[in-house]
Amino acid sequence: MDAAQEMVLQLVGTPWAFLVVGLVLAVGSVAVFLPSQALVVAIGTLLVGGDGGLLPVLVLVVAATIGMVLGDVALWHLARTVDLGSRSWFSRPKVRKARESIDARYRKAPGRIAVLGRFIPMGRLTTNLVGADSGLDLRRFLVTCLVADVVWAAYCVGIAAATGSWSRDQPFLVTTLAVVASILLGLAISAVEKAVRRRAEAAAVA
């Protein structure tokens, strides 16, 4: 095991791991390139494999949720203050099209759309911008994000818990497999939701 891997293992055994998770997920509300999901699943897998008990796993869920909610609220305030949704990167055609495609659905069911948005690329950023544009007050937006972020954090840690017991002998191999599994399952959830929605829309037209 090289020095980098040793450093990661040492970090997992300290409170700094939870602080890092919270900070990365907070910044990840805008910095979509950060490996937020991979980080949570990886640390969760190592925690479970380390036989630290249930408490560190629960603390990881709490740290991830707090970090995400703080980042979501910060983005909400930023978007409301400077009309972030109309500027530079956020006005690019791909991002703008994604926002337009979920705007109406978000206004009808913000909680459900926010949860689904956590499982697709740029989904968290997009739903937060739509939430800021939709006129949702801060209290309702906060509740919506809290539900979505708890579901997402529990999902990531659940994947970690399912694979963590196998990580004692090959921690980084199993961690990598867990991260890949979490991403694929998230994409599958998104694909199923899209298929159900398209079928419902086709039935409504017919």
C-alpha positions, 0 to 999 in steps of 0.5 A, spaced: 500 500 500 503 506 497 503 513 502 497 516 499 492 510 500 495 510 507 494 517 508 486 516 506 486 510 511 489 514 517 484 520 515 478 515 515 479 514 522 479 521 525 474 526 525 477 530 519 474 525 515 467 528 516 469 535 516 472 533 509 466 530 507 462 536 509 466 541 506 467 537 499 459 536 499 458 544 501 462 546 495 460 541 490 453 545 490 456 549 485 463 545 483 460 539 480 466 536 478 468 534 485 467 527 486 462 528 492 459 521 491 465 517 490 468 520 496 462 519 501 461 511 498 469 510 499 469 513 506 463 509 508 466 503 505 472 504 509 468 505 515 464 499 515 470 495 513 474 498 519 469 495 524 468 502 527 461 500 529 454 504 527 456 510 530 461 513 525 456 511 519 451 515 522 455 521 523 458 520 516 450 521 514 449 527 518 456 530 516 454 529 508 447 531 509 449 538 513 454 539 508 449 538 502 444 543 505 449 548 507 451 548 500 444 548 497 442 554 501 448 558 499 447 557 492 440 559 493 442 565 496 447 566 491 442 565 485 437 570 488 442 575 489 446 575 483 441 572 478 446 566 477 442 562 473 443 567 467 450 568 468 456 565 464 457 557 465 450 556 468 447 559 461 450 554 457 445 551 452 446 544 456 445 547 463 439 551 460 436 545 457 436 541 463 433 547 467 427 548 463 426 540 462 424 540 470 422 547 471 414 545 471 415 538 474 419 542 480 414 547 481 409 541 482 413 536 486 419 540 488 421 534 493 420 528 489 424 532 483 430 534 488 431 527 490 431 525 483 436 530 481 441 528 486 442 521 482 443 525 475 449 528 473 448 536 474 442 534 477 443 537 484 445 544 481 440 544 476 434 543 481 437 548 486 437 553 481 430 552 479 428 552 486 431 559 486 428 561 480 421 558 482 419 563 488 420 557 493 421 561 500 427 559 504 423 555 509 420 550 504 426 550 499 430 548 506 425 542 507 426 540 500 433 540 500 434 536 507 429 531 504 433 530 498 440 530 501 438 525 507 435 520 502 442 521 497 447 520 503 443 514 506 443 511 499 451 512 498 452 510 505 447 504 504 452 502 498 458 502 502 454 498 508 453 493 503 460 492 501 464 494 506 465 488 510 468 485 504 473 491 504 478 488 510 483 484 505 482 489 499 480 496 501 481 500 495 479 494 490 472 494 494 471 501 495 472 502 487 467 497 486 462 500 491 463 507 487 462 504 481 456 500 483 453 507 486 454 511 480 451 505 475 445 504 480 444 512 480 443 512 473 439 506 473 434 510 478 434 516 473 433 512 467 427 508 470 424 515 472 425 518 465 422 512 462 416 512 467 415 519 465 415 519 458 410 513 458 405 517 462 406 523 458 405 519 452 398 516 455 396 523 457 397 525 449 393 519 447 
